[in-house]
Amino acid sequence: MSDQPRRPRRPAKPYRRPKKDPVRILAFEALRAVDERDAYANLVLPPLLRKARENEGPEKFDARDAALATELVYGTLRRQGTYDAVIAACVDRPLREVDPPVLDVLSLGAHQLLGTRIPTHAAVSATVELARVVLGDGRAKFVNAVLRKIAQDDLDGWLERVAPPYDEDPEDHLAVVHSHPRWVVSALWDSLGGGRAGVEELLRADNERPEVTLVARPGRATADELLAEEAAVPGRWSPYAVRLTEGGEPGAVPAVAEGRAGVQD
């Protein structure tokens, strides 16, 4: 037997329960509904937001929570094709072999890392906590490893790596860069009948986050009342119009709920 004294064992770290983030859990639930039921995000999200606003206690949503949840859901879905290509480059198996709920969590994390101003450490840690809540600790480790790979570069850097060269396959290049199915790129290109600049401008515009525009119904509400809402700015053309630049849930605006204002294109 060795005469060397045994090193004392390090005490095991106590188990820490994952932190529940109501905003990201709601975003995950919306993505699962879109994937599992082929639901439309614009029909799934508003009831979830409405229910979250009616909650009492720490899970009750305010305007910032609703805006963040909206951005996470719509932003992730808008850039899903691009994020799939990035995630595929960071996993050791075909993307079809990744469980759909895991892929949804990874996509949410990818959007926070590559498509928002959320700091890298916050995006990774918040998404890993979400994974612990909805997937379990084991798969959360996988999520953590993949997100740390994604965090090594920004969106432009990843596009250079995962999009095929334009000269070799222009349609597939545009499909990955602008997150549109290849057949959509082809159809738009044929419809425009022009060069690369025209179709790229259209694809880029199609990915812009839409703003919610409200109309103050004359004699029942005023634009000034609607401008009191968070991130609200005057409309461009009508004195009765107000734009909610951060999106959110229009039904939570009192004037809209009471029928004194409405949503318009």
Summary of the structure (lengths in Angstrom):
residues: 265
radius of gyration: 22.4
end to end distance: 81.9
largest distance: 93.8
contacts: 772
relative contact order: 0.11
helix: 58%
strand: 6%
